[in-house]
């Protein structure tokens, strides 16, 4: 669940969305997932990976929408982002987060929202498979350690 939220254009509020999803999943659908693991997975995208992931979502969305003539390069994307953010003259983190969200959804919103869906789906499935493999390996290792401890006694 954490990777599903991580691979959406919601950097900065993903943990909140993950928590709300956890509450709804438990109370309404009687479905449970490990909240701390999901919250940790949301860190997959962060301030450092924000612009590359946003560009990936935008580009994927443009391709899925059939807008092959409007595939700007990464440098153009970054310049447009910087131009919009610096033109707003922001003072605080929360103000910049809010203006960034508005600019993203007004200018690139539809392509980014559509473009993040395949990544969120594939990423969450891959994270689930990897996590399950890790946990099974960890449990097998603990079981083997306990076997040797009881055999030595």
C-alpha positions in Angstrom: 0.0 0.0 0.0 2.9 2.3 0.8 4.4 1.9 -2.7 1.0 2.5 -4.3 0.8 5.9 -2.6 4.6 6.5 -3.1 4.2 6.2 -6.9 1.6 9.0 -7.2 2.2 12.7 -7.5 1.4 13.3 -3.8 4.9 13.7 -2.3 4.6 15.3 1.1 1.2 13.9 2.0 1.6 10.2 1.1 2.0 9.1 4.6 -1.3 10.7 5.5 -3.0 9.0 2.6 -1.5 5.7 3.6 -2.8 6.1 7.2 -6.3 7.0 6.0 -6.2 4.0 3.6 -5.2 1.8 6.5 -8.0 3.0 8.7 -10.6 2.6 5.9 -9.3 -0.8 5.0 -9.5 -2.1 8.6 -12.8 -0.7 9.5 -14.8 -1.0 6.3 -13.3 -3.8 4.4 -11.8 -5.8 7.3 -8.5 -6.0 5.4 -5.3 -5.4 7.2 -1.8 -4.5 6.2 1.3 -3.6 8.3 1.0 0.2 8.7 4.7 0.8 9.6 5.9 -1.1 6.6 3.5 0.8 4.3 4.6 4.1 5.8 8.2 3.2 5.2 7.5 2.3 1.6 6.1 5.8 1.0 9.6 7.1 1.4 10.5 5.5 -2.0 9.7 8.8 -3.5 10.9 11.9 -1.6 12.2 15.4 -2.1 15.3 14.1 -3.9 13.3 11.9 -6.4 10.3 14.3 -6.7 11.1 15.9 -10.1 12.3 12.7 -11.8 9.3 10.8 -10.7 6.9 13.6 -11.6 8.5 13.7 -15.1 8.1 10.0 -15.4 4.4 10.2 -14.5 3.9 13.1 -16.9 5.7 11.4 -19.8 3.8 8.1 -19.2 0.5 10.0 -19.0 1.2 11.8 -22.3 2.0 8.5 -24.0 -1.1 6.8 -22.6 -3.2 9.8 -23.7 -1.7 9.6 -27.2 -0.1 13.0 -27.0 3.0 12.0 -28.8 3.6 15.6 -30.1 3.8 17.0 -26.5 6.7 15.0 -25.0 8.9 17.7 -23.6 12.4 16.7 -22.5 13.4 16.5 -18.9 15.3 19.8 -18.9 12.2 21.6 -20.3 10.1 20.0 -17.6 12.5 21.1 -14.8 12.8 24.6 -16.2 9.0 25.0 -16.4 8.7 23.7 -12.8 11.3 26.1 -11.5 9.9 29.0 -13.4 6.4 28.4 -11.9 7.7 27.9 -8.4 10.1 30.9 -8.4 7.4 33.1 -10.0 5.1 32.4 -7.1 7.6 34.0 -4.6 7.0 31.5 -1.7 8.1 32.0 1.9 7.1 28.8 3.7 7.4 25.1 3.1 3.6 24.6 3.4 2.9 27.5 1.0 5.3 26.1 -1.5 3.8 22.6 -1.2 0.3 24.1 -1.8 1.3 26.2 -4.8 3.3 23.3 -6.2 0.3 21.0 -6.0 -1.9 23.6 -7.7 0.6 24.2 -10.5 1.1 20.5 -11.0 -2.6 19.8 -11.3 -3.4 22.8 -13.4 -0.6 22.3 -15.9 0.3 18.6 -15.8 -2.5 17.1 -13.6 -4.3 14.8 -16.0 -1.2 13.3 -17.7 0.5 12.9 -14.3 -2.6 11.2 -12.6 -3.0 8.9 -15.6 0.7 8.3 -15.9 1.2 7.3 -12.3 -1.4 4.5 -12.4 0.7 1.9 -14.2 3.7 2.8 -12.0 1.6 2.6 -8.8 0.1 -0.7 -9.8 3.3 -2.4 -10.9 5.3 -0.8 -8.0 2.9 -1.9 -5.4 2.7 -5.5 -6.8 6.5 -5.6 -7.0 6.9 -4.3 -3.4 4.4 -6.9 -2.2 6.3 -9.7 -3.9 9.6 -8.5 -2.6 8.3 -8.0 0.9 6.7 -11.4 0.9 9.9 -13.0 -0.2 11.9 -11.1 2.4 9.5 -12.1 5.2 9.4 -15.8 4.1 13.2 -15.8 4.0 13.4 -14.1 7.4 11.0 -16.7 8.9 12.9 -19.6 7.4 16.1 -18.3 8.8 14.6 -17.9 12.3 13.2 -21.4 12.1 16.5 -22.8 11.1 18.3 -20.9 13.9 15.8 -22.3 16.4 16.2 -25.8 15.0 20.0 -25.7 15.6 19.5 -24.2 19.1 17.2 -27.0 20.2 19.4 -29.6 18.5 22.4 -28.4 20.5 20.7 -28.8 23.8 
